[in-house]
Amino acid sequence: MTDQELHQRRAEKWRLDGRAVRTLDDAREFIESTGFCLLYPLRTPVLVPTFIGAYVGKEERLPTAQHAFADPRARETTDLMVRLLRSQAAFEANLFGDTPFLVAASIFPFFYGLVGDRNPKQMPKPGTRSEYSPLAREIFEKVREKGALTKKRLAEELGGSLSDAALDRSLNELWSRLRITRVDHTPEGGASWDVLFRWAPEAVRDGVNMGVGEALSALVSKYLDCVVAAEPAEVEEFFSHLVARSKVKEAVNALLQARELSFVHVGKRTMVQVTPPKAPRVAPVPRPPRPPQVATKESPRPPHRPRRSPPARGPRRFRS
């Protein structure tokens, strides 16, 4: 595979070849094909597709989250993303901070199994390893009791003179650990938040019952299917936002040993990819049967004549 072929295959899969995602059905097909994507590109690029890139149909001159307010395409992209979230075809996570990270519904249980808490309905006791701030605890209990709430409603329910920065910090704390999720958004009221175990009970239940190794292996395979092929360092860099690099390296090596992944040379680089399926063996074409021998009337052979032996010779006489 050449670098150009790799770029073309990614552009086709990430819908950067002019086939823009404009309808809800298009968005569902795109997120299921890629598995996950960013809403906007990051200033420090990460090897993963973007939702706005698929909406525009190309990768040139895409706005980052910091400049999205000045780009009319960003508003349309956000509206389509909200429709995708409402239909539960995708879920949103706070993985990279600057921009939302979207995960396909079919992949989300593995994502929760790797990142989410094992007891999603109860907050851990104070002083444990999974510690939350006091304000985050209050927000979680209030949302669990009242249902989906906007930030404005949360401020009214909690009372006091809470700043927007304090609310945002606690919401992001709960969001990054998959305690809550954004379930709706309107220009007037902003985002609505609900506890994740109520919004997606089946996905959370499947994730809780899944082992970390199983979840990580499935996500690594889906990521390589999304990017077609990647260097091992690129895989470790992407998943370092979720788990330690050493665990990612172990997962990649295990998949290589199981032949689920394989090496591929792209230009001068050695990358890993999902092992392509083997071509089916073609059965040999059977030879046509030989036609039956038909008996024919042959002319009779002449009788066998015995070979005549030469006459016996007497002793040779020598002249004196």
N, C-alpha and C positions, 0 to 999 in steps of 0.2 A: 504494500500500500504506500502511495506517495503522500506527501503533505497536502497537495492539492486535492487528492481524492478524499482524504480525511476531512478537510474543510468543506467540501461539497456535501459529504454525507451528514455532517453536523448541521449545515445550513438547511438541508432538506428536513431533517428531524426536528430542528428548532423553529421551523417555519420562517426562515430568513431568506427564502428563495422567491419571495413575491406572493406566496399563498397566505395572505394575511388572515388572522383569526378575528372574525367579526361577530359571529353568532354564539349563542350559548352552547350549541352542539359542537361547534368548532372548538370552543374552549375546553369542553369536556374531553374531546378526542385528543387535543394537544396535551393536557395535563396527564392523561392516562398513558400517553405514549412516552413522555419524558419522565414521569414519576414525580418530579419536583422542579421548581424554578423560582427565581427571584422576581419580584415585581419590577424593580428598576435595577440597572447595572450599578455595581459598586465602583467607587473611585479607584480602589485597588482591585483589579479584575479577579474574579473567581470563575473557574471553569464550570459553568452551569448556565442553562438558557435563562432568558428573561421573558416575563409575560408581556411587557410592553414591546419587546422586539418581535414577538409573535403577532401582536396586534398590528404593528406597523408593517411587518413583512420584510424588514431589513434590519441590519445592525448598525448602520451609519447614523451618527448624530442623534443618538438616543439620550434622553435626559436622565440624570441621576435623581435621587430622591430630593436632594437639596435644590434642584432647579426645576422640579416637576410642576411647581405652581405656575410657572411662566409658559408652559407648553400645553396647548389645548388638547393634544393627544393623550396627555396624562389623565385628564378628567374622564375621557371616554374609556380608557383602559381600566381605571378604578371602578367605574360603574359596571363593567363587564365582570371584573373580579368579584365584586360584591354579589352579583347574581350567581356566580359560581359557588361562593361560600354559602349563600342561602339554600341552594339546592343540595348542599353537602356532597357535591362532586369533588370538592377539595377542602383542605383545612389549612389554617394559617398558623405560622409559628414565628417566634421572635428569635431567630437563630443568628442573624448577622447584624442586628441592631439598626443599621441605617435604613433598611428596606425590608418589607415583609417577605417571608419565605413560604411558598405555597407547596403543599404536599397532596398528592392524589389520594382519593379515598381508599383505593386498593392498597396503597403503600403505608397509609397512616398508622395502622396497628403496629407495624414493625418500627416506625418512628417513635411511637409512644413506648413500645417495649424497650427502647434504647434510652430514652430521655425522661419519660414520665415517672411520677411517683407511684409506688405499688399500692398505696392506700389513697385513692383519689378523693374519697368522700370526707376524710378526716385530716386535719392539719397535724403534723408531728408535734410532739411535746416540746416545750421550750428547753433549750440546752442540748438537744440532740444534734446530730451531724447535719440533718436537713433543716436548718434553722430558717425561719422567716421573720421579717421585721414585724413589729406590733401592728403597724398600719396595714400591711399586707394581710395579716390574720383577720383584722376587722373587715376589710373589703371582701375577703373570701366568704366569711360568715354572712355578711349582708347580702351578697349576690346569691348565695345558696338559699337564703331565707326568702328574698323578695323576687327572685327571677332576674331576667336580663335587665341591666341598668346602664344608662349612659353615665359619663363622668360627671355631668351636672347633677343628675339624680343621686349619684353616690355622695357627692359633696353635701347635698341636702340631707340625706339619710344619716351620714356620719356626724354632721353638725360641726361646730367649731369653725375656725378660720384656716382651713386647709388650703395650701397653695396648689396651683396646677402642677408645679414641678414635683411636689411630694406625691400627688395622686398618680402622675405619670410614672414615677419611679416605682411605686408599689404595684401598679398594674403591670408594668413590664416584668417585675420580679415574679409575679404569678403567671404571667403569660409565657415567659421563657421556660418555665418548668411544667407547662401544660396543665396548670390548675384551672385557668380560665381561657376563653377564646373570644374573638370578636365574631358576633353572629349577624350583625347588620350594621349599616352605616347610612346616614342621611346628611345632606349638606347643612341642615338646620341643627340637628341634635348631635351630630358626630357619631362615634362608634358606640354600639351596644355590646355589653360584655355579659357572658353567662358562664356558669361552671361547665367544664368540658364533659364531666361524667353524665350530666343531664342532656347536653346537646348531642353527644354521640356515644350513647351507652355501650353499643355493641363493639365499636372500635376500641373504646377504653378497656372493656372487659377482655377482648382478645389480646391487647397489648400487655395488660397486667399478667396474663398467664403465659407470656412468651419470655424465653430466656434471652439474655443479652447477646450471647454468641449467635443464636439463630437470627435475631433481629439485625445485628450488624452484618452478617454474611448476606442476608437478603438485600439490605440497602446498598452494600458494595456492588453486588451484581446488577442491581437496577441502575445505580449511578453509571457504571461502565456501559450498560446498554444505552443510557441517555447520551453519553459523550462519545460513543462509538469505541474509543480507545483512549487511554491516558497513561502517563508515566506513573510509576508507583508513588513518587513524591507528590504528584498532583492529587492522587487519591487520598494520601495521608493529610495533605493540607486541607482538603475539603472537609473531611470527617474529624479533623482536630477541633472543630467547633462543637463537636458532640461528645467525643471520647478521647482518651489518650492516644497519641500516635502509635505507641507500642501495640495497643489492641488492634488498631487498624492493620498494622503490618502483619500481626499474627493471623488475622482474618484473611488477608490477601494470600499469604503463604498457604493457609489451609485450603483455600479454594483452588490454588494452583496445583497442590498435591492431589486434590480430588478431581482435577482436570475440568473443573467448572470454569476456570479461567485459563488462558494461555497467553504466551508472549507473541507479539507481532512486531515486525520492523516497519517503522514509518519513517522514510527518509534515512537519516543517520541515528534515529532514536529508537530505543527498545521500549515498547509499551505493553500494557496488559489489556486484554479484551475478553468478553464473554466468548467461550469456545464455540465456534460455529457448529451447527449440527452436521453430522456426517452425512455425506450423500448416500442415498440408498443404493445397495448393490444391485446391479443389473443382472438378472438371471440369464445364463447363456441360452442362445437360441438353439432349440433342438434341431438336429439334422433331419431332413425329410427321410421317411422310410424308403429303403431300397425297393425298387419294383420287383415283384416276384419273377423268378426264373420260369420261362415258358419252355416246355420240352419241345424240341424240333426234331424232325426226322433227318438223321444224318446218313450219308452214304456209307456203306459198309467198308471198313478198313481192309486193305489187302492182307492175306494171310502172312503170318510171320515166317520169314525164311531164315533158317539158322545160318550163321556165318560159316563159310567153308574154311577149314584150316588149311594152311599151305602144305604141300607134299613133303614128306620126310626126305631129307637129303642124306646120302651116304658119306662115308669119310672122304675127305679130300685126299687126292693122290699127288704126291710131289715127284717131279721128274728128277732122275739122278743125273 
